[in-house]
Amino acid sequence: QVQLVESGGGLVQPGGSLRLSCVASGFTVSNYAMRWYRQAPGKERELVASIVGSFGFSVFADSVKGRFSISRDNARNTVALQMNSLKPEDTAMYYCNTMYSGRNYWGQGTQVTVSS
């Protein structure tokens, strides 16, 4: 059974950092594209970062380039999103996502709030 469980969200001041983690079960993260999305109140869900392939090729939204990084820990079957220089506009619910056997899977989300 495919399952994604996010953690690591919280309240942080502008300029601060957070590290989100997505623990996967039921499949091997290194064999599938893994993505982080976010959704702010009243806005559409947007793709923030993705990692794919054996070399871990990553792609980022323009709004987070240079501030966020994505990585995999194959031994722990997890994907992490390191978020630095956080801004109030990064406030959102963050979701881990993958496509497995033609079906989209989502975690329950973890809330990130950037505020002074």
Phi, psi and omega in degrees: 000126181283132178214141177233129181231116180267154174203169174107354179289173179165192178260130181219150178282155175306138183090350181277184183229152172217153176236117178266146179233143177233112177266124182254146174219152180092354177197172182255120187299330183290346181264356185223152173293133178242138186227151169246128174244164172217154178218119177267156180305129177079004181239162177284155176292134181235147178283127181261312184202153176217154178222135186210153173085164184294335179268359177070043178298131185237150179226144184229150170295149181303326185291343183239359181302135180085348181244326183252151171222154181234143182211162177240146169241098186295327180295325180260358181055047181232160174232136182241149173238110177270122184242117180243164179049049185294145181240158178304327180288354173277353179299124183182170167272130183253133184237141171268145186213147169208158174252120183227125181051043175077007181238141178276130178241139180232148169278182182278347178094156174223133186277131174243124178236122180249111185201147175268000000 
